[in-house]
Amino acid sequence: MRIQKLLTKYSILLLVYIALVRFAQPYGLKLYYSIYSNPEMMAETVNTIQSIITAVTFIINLIFVVFILVDSKQKKVVDWLIVVITFFSAETGIALFLIWQIYKELNNKYEAQQKT
């Protein structure tokens, strides 16, 4: 049951991340290029927009890191490695975190079954 909640939670967060960062960024800049009328000021404004998008990506990655730290019951080396990976690449970190949680859950069930 816990795995199903984690999958739902992180799937929604990942979809929001993809919509904001991977979809809005290129199409927003493309829209800006097509609308902007003063080419001399365009480079400065585009740099500002890209800096804002980078800051938003950084903040979203930090939020994911906090979620993963809260959801990690056992703070092992692998969990910390996943946190670092998530900080730099949210998609990869979330996928690894979910795979690791599923593995731990199945391993715990197997060990409990072997004890009986």
C-alpha positions, 0 to 999 in steps of 0.5 A, spaced: 500 500 500 505 504 501 508 503 494 502 505 491 501 511 495 509 513 493 508 511 485 501 516 485 505 522 489 511 522 485 508 520 478 504 527 479 510 531 482 514 528 475 508 530 471 508 537 474 515 538 473 515 535 466 510 540 464 513 546 467 520 545 466 521 541 459 515 543 456 514 551 458 521 553 457 522 551 450 515 553 448 515 559 452 522 562 449 519 560 442 513 564 443 517 570 446 521 570 440 515 570 435 512 576 439 518 580 441 519 587 437 525 590 439 531 585 437 536 589 440 534 588 447 532 581 446 538 578 448 538 581 455 531 579 456 532 572 454 538 571 458 533 574 464 528 569 462 533 563 462 535 565 469 528 565 472 527 558 469 534 555 471 532 558 478 525 555 478 528 548 476 533 549 482 527 550 487 523 544 484 529 540 485 530 542 492 522 541 493 523 534 490 529 532 495 525 534 501 520 530 499 525 524 498 528 525 504 521 525 508 519 519 505 526 515 506 525 511 512 532 508 513 537 514 511 542 509 508 548 511 503 543 509 497 538 514 499 543 519 500 546 518 493 539 518 490 538 525 493 544 527 490 542 525 483 535 528 484 538 535 486 541 534 479 536 531 475 529 530 478 527 525 473 532 520 474 532 521 481 525 520 482 525 513 478 531 511 482 528 512 488 521 509 486 525 503 484 529 502 490 523 503 495 519 497 491 526 493 491 526 494 499 518 493 500 519 486 496 525 484 499 522 485 506 516 481 504 521 476 502 525 476 508 518 475 512 516 470 508 522 466 509 522 467 517 515 463 517 
